[in-house]
């Protein structure tokens, strides 16, 4: 593995500046040049990586220093970038915005420092001229360990506006690597939790990515951006790529012959899943099969375990409810004691009902949409033993939803959560582990091994 993989971090002073347009367009533009591009996203977001995958033809991967720990950022990056010519990392929020109350932790700047990657700052220049120099100077000088290697000016009104901006930035000493004109926004519709996932609008998403690429090709100096990426040098710390294979577990021939089938929910309703989860399950000896709860009336043949990640079941509640044969199959599998791991959307699907529509009825709880957004990182500890974790196992998670489940926990809760207030949440019953918390299993590989072993023995 080449630990000197060329790389760029695309950041901005704040959300809404145009990071996704530039990052995704840049990925597609580099790919169109024949480069193998490794796409990455800072933070827990599941949706942007779907657009990155369209742009590059490779799996979009997350780099989250809170969920996985700073020590795993470089190894996970190198794992994703294996065999690639260049890597593009899209930042999150503003450059220096991280986990609340945790300083720089999990910020774009933190990840850029962990990777020793040059930063390209995307600046919305629509309401300023000379002031852009003060803004860029502030971001470039705030942390000497963060190297701002260039600026891309977005929403520039005219040639004269561009001239004024360039004159001002000469004093800041940061080169202008691109200028994007003020044009109608690329069609990337949003709703209550951000952009609409690729799986829900495949053809339109392809067109949107092509439009982003055209903007970048028209307005950016790809040669200068590639040269900046190639000047990054080696990833610090002598990091080796992360691997899903445990150094203490090597599947035997009997393991392989008895590979349990683990069904993973997919399709438009369940789009939130980290690629490493499937890799970890496979490395632990499982045969992973994806199915679509909107269309498939049966679980994959021989399913010995079930993983239902996040997504938007509230958008598809009627269709999910109408697929009664699959709801009954899920209930029967859970009743048998087989391992079932459900996060957020999966939790809702296992409830008795969602917005008054029947769901799987595995949990004696009801779910409904609300106006209130629940958002943030969480420190969690397993309250008792489950198919995912032994009691006392500590993991970090992320909540992001506008729904509520009543009651919020079962007789045996899944997690004890310390922030923003101490509480218990989620459900553990028989082989079921269901919770609002999204977790990244790379931080605790034993989760996947434990789940697969339970699939073998249940």
C-alpha positions in Angstrom: 0.0 0.0 0.0 1.3 3.4 -1.0 1.0 5.6 2.2 1.8 8.6 0.0 -1.5 8.5 -1.8 -2.2 12.0 -3.3 -5.1 13.6 -1.3 -7.1 16.8 -0.8 -9.6 17.8 1.8 -12.5 20.0 0.6 -13.6 22.3 3.4 -15.5 25.6 3.9 -16.0 28.3 6.4 -19.6 27.1 7.1 -22.2 24.7 5.8 -24.0 25.8 2.6 -20.8 27.1 1.0 -20.7 24.5 -1.8 -18.5 21.7 -0.4 -20.6 18.9 -1.7 -20.8 20.4 -5.2 -17.1 21.0 -5.4 -16.0 17.7 -3.8 -18.4 15.5 -5.8 -17.7 17.4 -9.0 -14.0 17.2 -8.4 -14.2 13.4 -7.8 -16.1 13.0 -11.1 -13.8 15.3 -13.0 -10.7 13.4 -11.8 -12.4 10.1 -12.6 -13.2 11.4 -16.1 -9.4 12.0 -16.5 -8.9 8.3 -16.0 -7.8 8.5 -12.4 -8.9 6.0 -9.8 -10.4 8.2 -7.2 -11.0 7.3 -3.6 -14.0 9.2 -2.1 -14.3 10.0 1.6 -16.5 12.1 3.9 -15.7 13.6 7.3 -18.2 12.7 10.0 -21.1 10.3 10.3 -23.1 11.4 7.2 -24.4 8.5 5.1 -26.0 10.5 2.2 -23.0 12.4 0.6 -21.0 9.1 0.2 -23.8 7.8 -2.1 -23.2 10.7 -4.4 -19.4 10.2 -4.1 -19.8 6.6 -5.2 -21.7 7.7 -8.3 -18.9 10.1 -9.1 -16.1 7.6 -8.7 -17.5 4.1 -9.2 -16.1 3.2 -5.7 -17.7 2.8 -2.3 -17.9 6.1 -0.4 -16.3 5.9 3.0 -16.5 7.9 6.2 -13.7 9.3 8.4 -15.1 10.0 11.8 -12.6 10.7 14.6 -15.4 10.6 17.2 -17.1 7.3 16.3 -13.9 5.5 15.4 -11.2 7.3 17.4 -8.4 9.5 15.9 -6.1 6.5 15.8 -8.3 4.8 13.1 -8.7 7.7 10.7 -5.5 7.2 8.8 -5.8 3.4 8.7 -9.4 3.6 7.4 -8.4 6.2 4.9 -5.6 4.0 3.6 -8.0 1.0 3.4 -10.4 2.9 1.3 -7.7 4.4 -0.9 -6.0 1.1 -1.7 -5.2 1.0 -5.4 -6.3 4.6 -6.1 -4.4 7.4 -7.8 -5.9 10.2 -5.8 -8.3 10.7 -2.8 -10.8 13.5 -2.2 -12.1 14.0 1.3 -15.3 16.1 1.7 -15.4 18.0 5.0 -18.3 18.5 7.4 -19.8 21.9 8.5 -17.2 24.6 8.9 -13.5 23.8 8.8 -13.0 24.0 12.6 -16.4 22.8 13.7 -16.2 19.4 15.6 -18.1 17.4 18.2 -19.8 19.8 20.6 -17.8 20.6 23.7 -14.8 18.5 22.4 -12.6 21.1 20.9 -11.3 20.1 17.4 -12.3 16.4 17.8 -14.0 15.1 14.6 -13.7 18.4 12.8 -12.6 18.7 9.2 -9.4 20.4 10.4 -8.7 17.5 12.8 -9.1 14.9 10.1 -6.9 17.0 7.7 -4.2 17.1 10.4 -4.4 13.3 11.0 -4.0 12.7 7.3 -1.5 15.6 6.8 -3.7 16.5 3.8 -3.8 20.0 2.1 -7.1 21.8 2.5 -9.0 23.5 -0.3 -11.3 26.1 1.1 -14.6 26.6 -0.7 -15.8 30.2 -0.1 -19.3 31.5 -0.8 -18.3 34.9 -2.3 -21.8 36.0 -3.2 -22.0 38.9 -0.8 -18.4 40.1 -0.5 -15.4 41.4 -2.4 -12.3 42.6 -0.5 -13.5 41.1 2.8 -12.9 37.6 1.3 -9.1 38.2 2.0 -9.7 38.7 5.8 -12.0 35.6 5.9 -9.4 33.4 4.1 -6.5 34.8 6.1 -8.3 34.0 9.3 -9.0 30.4 8.4 -5.6 29.8 7.0 -3.8 31.2 10.0 -6.0 30.0 12.8 -4.2 26.6 13.2 -0.6 26.5 11.8 -0.9 22.7 11.5 -3.7 23.0 9.0 -2.4 23.8 5.6 -4.9 25.7 3.4 -3.4 25.2 0.0 -5.9 27.1 -2.1 -9.3 28.6 -2.4 -12.2 27.9 -4.7 -14.6 30.9 -5.0 -18.2 29.9 -5.3 -21.2 32.0 -6.5 -19.1 34.6 -8.2 -21.4 37.1 -10.0 -19.3 38.5 -12.9 -15.9 39.0 -14.4 -15.5 42.2 -12.4 -16.5 40.5 -9.2 -13.9 37.8 -9.9 -11.3 40.5 -10.5 -12.0 42.2 -7.2 -11.9 38.9 -5.3 -8.6 37.8 -6.9 -7.0 41.2 -6.1 -7.9 40.9 -2.5 -6.7 37.3 -2.2 -3.3 38.2 -3.5 -2.7 39.9 -0.1 -3.7 36.7 1.7 -1.1 34.6 0.0 -3.5 31.7 -0.7 -3.9 30.8 -4.4 -7.2 30.8 -6.2 -7.7 27.3 -7.7 -11.1 27.8 -9.1 -14.0 30.2 -9.6 -17.6 28.9 -9.9 -20.1 31.3 -11.3 -23.5 32.0 -9.7 -25.7 29.6 -11.5 -29.0 27.8 -10.7 -28.3 25.2 -8.0 -27.6 21.7 -9.1 -30.7 19.6 -8.5 -29.9 17.9 -5.2 -33.3 18.0 -3.4 -33.4 17.9 0.4 -35.9 17.0 3.1 -36.0 16.8 6.9 -32.6 15.0 7.3 -30.5 16.5 4.4 -30.1 15.5 0.8 -32.4 12.8 -0.7 -30.3 9.6 -1.0 -29.0 8.3 -4.3 -31.0 5.1 -4.0 -34.3 7.1 -4.1 -33.5 9.1 -7.2 -30.9 7.1 -9.2 -31.4 8.7 -12.6 -31.7 12.2 -11.3 -28.7 11.7 -9.1 -26.6 10.7 -12.0 -27.6 13.9 -13.8 -26.8 15.9 -10.7 -23.3 14.5 -10.4 -22.7 15.2 -14.1 -23.8 18.8 -13.6 -21.4 19.1 -10.6 -18.6 17.7 -12.7 -19.3 20.2 -15.5 -19.2 23.1 -13.0 -15.8 22.0 -11.7 -14.4 21.3 -15.1 -15.5 24.7 -16.3 -14.3 26.7 -13.3 -11.4 24.9 -11.6 -7.7 24.4 -12.4 -7.6 20.6 -12.2 -3.9 20.5 -12.9 -3.1 22.8 -10.0 -5.5 20.8 -7.7 -3.9 17.5 -8.7 -0.4 19.0 -8.1 -1.5 20.1 -4.6 -2.8 16.6 -3.9 0.5 15.0 -5.0 2.5 17.3 -2.8 0.8 15.9 0.4 3.6 13.4 1.1 3.2 10.3 3.3 0.3 9.8 5.7 1.8 10.5 9.1 2.6 7.9 11.8 3.6 5.1 9.5 0.0 3.9 9.5 -0.9 0.6 7.9 -4.3 0.2 6.2 -7.1 -1.0 8.4 -8.3 -4.5 7.7 -11.6 -6.2 8.6 -9.8 -9.4 9.4 -9.1 -9.8 13.1 -5.5 -10.8 14.0 -6.9 -13.2 16.5 -9.6 -14.9 14.3 -8.8 -16.8 11.1 -11.8 -18.6 9.7 -11.2 -22.4 9.5 -12.5 -24.7 6.8 -15.4 -25.7 9.0 -16.2 -22.0 9.6 -16.3 -21.5 5.8 -18.5 -24.6 5.3 -20.9 -23.3 7.9 -21.0 -19.7 6.7 -24.2 -18.3 8.1 -26.3 -16.0 5.9 -26.6 -12.5 7.3 -29.4 -10.5 5.6 -28.9 -6.8 5.3 -31.8 -4.5 4.6 -31.2 -2.2 1.6 -33.2 -0.4 -1.0 -34.6 3.2 -0.9 -36.0 2.8 2.7 -32.7 1.6 4.3 -29.8 3.4 2.8 -27.7 4.2 5.9 -24.9 1.6 6.2 -21.1 1.9 6.6 -19.2 -0.3 4.0 -16.9 -1.6 6.8 -19.9 -3.4 8.5 -20.4 -5.7 5.5 -16.6 -6.2 5.3 -16.4 -7.1 9.0 -19.3 -9.5 8.8 -17.7 -11.2 5.8 -14.3 -11.4 7.4 -16.0 -13.0 10.5 -17.2 -15.8 8.2 -20.7 -14.7 7.2 -22.3 -14.7 3.8 -23.8 -11.3 3.5 -26.9 -10.9 1.3 -28.8 -7.6 0.7 -32.5 -7.5 0.3 -35.1 -4.7 -0.3 -38.0 -4.6 2.3 -40.0 -2.5 -0.2 -40.0 -5.3 -2.8 -38.9 -8.6 -1.4 -41.6 -10.6 0.2 -39.2 -13.1 1.8 -35.9 -12.8 3.6 -32.9 -14.2 1.8 -32.9 -18.0 1.7 -31.3 -19.5 4.8 -31.1 -16.2 6.7 -29.6 -16.8 10.1 -29.3 -13.2 11.2 -30.6 -9.8 10.2 -29.1 -6.3 10.1 -31.4 -3.3 9.5 -29.6 0.0 9.4 -30.8 3.5 9.1 -32.7 5.3 6.4 -36.2 6.8 5.8 -38.9 4.2 6.8 -41.2 7.1 7.6 -41.2 8.2 3.9 -42.0 4.6 2.9 -44.2 3.6 5.8 -47.2 2.7 3.6 -45.2 0.5 1.3 -43.3 -1.2 4.2 -46.6 -1.8 5.9 -48.2 -3.2 2.8 -45.5 -5.8 2.5 -47.1 -8.0 5.1 -45.3 -11.3 4.1 -41.9 -9.8 4.8 -43.1 -8.2 8.0 -44.2 -11.6 9.2 -41.0 -13.2 8.1 -39.0 -10.6 10.1 -41.2 -11.2 13.2 -40.8 -15.0 12.8 -37.0 -14.7 12.6 -36.9 -12.5 15.7 -39.2 -14.9 17.5 -36.9 -17.8 16.8 -34.1 -16.1 18.7 -32.0 -15.4 15.7 -29.7 -12.4 16.0 -31.3 -9.1 14.7 -29.4 -5.8 14.9 -31.4 -2.7 14.2 -30.3 1.0 14.2 -32.6 4.0 14.0 -34.8 3.2 10.9 -34.4 -0.5 11.7 -35.7 0.3 15.2 -38.8 1.9 13.7 -39.4 -1.0 11.4 -39.3 -3.5 14.3 -41.9 -1.5 16.2 -45.6 -2.3 16.5 -46.5 0.7 14.3 -45.1 3.7 12.6 -47.4 6.8 12.2 -50.3 4.4 12.8 -49.3 1.9 10.1 -48.5 -1.7 11.2 -44.8 -2.6 11.2 -43.1 -5.9 12.2 -44.4 -5.9 15.8 -41.2 -7.4 17.1 -41.1 -4.6 19.8 -44.0 -3.6 21.9 -43.5 0.1 21.1 -45.0 2.7 18.7 -43.1 5.1 16.6 -44.1 8.4 15.1 -42.7 11.5 13.2 -42.3 14.7 15.2 -41.1 18.2 14.4 -38.1 17.9 16.8 -34.7 17.0 15.5 -32.6 14.8 17.7 -29.0 15.2 16.7 -25.6 14.6 18.2 -22.8 12.3 19.1 -23.3 10.0 22.1 -21.1 8.1 24.5 -22.7 4.7 25.3 -22.2 1.6 27.3 -23.9 -1.7 26.9 -26.3 -2.2 29.8 -26.5 -6.0 29.5 -25.3 -8.8 27.2 -26.7 -8.9 23.7 -25.9 -10.3 20.3 -23.7 -7.3 19.6 -21.9 -6.6 22.8 -21.1 -7.9 26.3 -22.3 -5.9 29.2 -20.0 -2.9 29.9 -18.8 -2.6 26.3 -18.3 1.1 25.5 -19.0 2.5 22.1 -19.6 5.9 20.6 -22.7 6.5 18.5 -24.6 9.2 16.6 -28.3 10.1 16.7 -30.0 11.9 13.8 -33.8 11.6 13.6 -37.1 13.4 13.8 -39.1 10.5 15.2 -39.8 9.2 18.7 -40.4 5.7 20.0 -42.7 5.2 22.9 -41.5 3.7 25.3 -37.9 4.7 24.5 -36.5 1.5 26.1 -37.5 -2.0 27.0 -37.2 -4.0 30.2 -33.7 -4.7 29.1 -32.3 -1.5 27.4 -29.6 -1.6 24.7 -27.4 1.3 25.9 -26.8 3.6 28.8 -26.1 7.0 27.3 -24.2 9.7 29.2 -25.0 12.8 27.0 -26.7 15.2 26.7 -28.3 13.7 29.8 -27.9 10.3 31.5 -30.5 7.9 30.2 -31.1 4.4 28.9 -32.4 3.7 25.5 -33.2 0.9 23.0 -34.3 -2.7 23.4 -32.6 -6.1 24.0 -34.9 -9.1 23.9 -33.9 -12.6 22.9 -31.7 -12.1 19.9 -32.8 -8.5 19.1 -30.7 -5.5 19.7 -32.5 -2.3 18.5 -31.5 1.3 19.2 -31.5 4.8 17.8 -27.7 4.9 17.9 -25.7 4.6 14.7 -22.4 3.0 15.5 -19.3 2.3 13.5 -18.2 -1.3 14.0 -14.6 -0.7 13.0 -14.2 0.9 16.4 -15.1 -2.4 18.0 -14.6 -5.3 15.6 -15.7 -7.8 18.2 -19.3 -6.6 17.5 -19.3 -8.3 14.1 -17.5 -11.4 15.3 -19.9 -11.8 18.2 -22.9 -11.3 15.9 -21.8 -13.9 13.3 -20.9 -16.4 16.1 -24.5 -16.0 17.4 -25.8 -16.6 13.9 -23.9 -19.9 13.9 -25.2 -21.1 17.2 -28.7 -19.7 17.5 
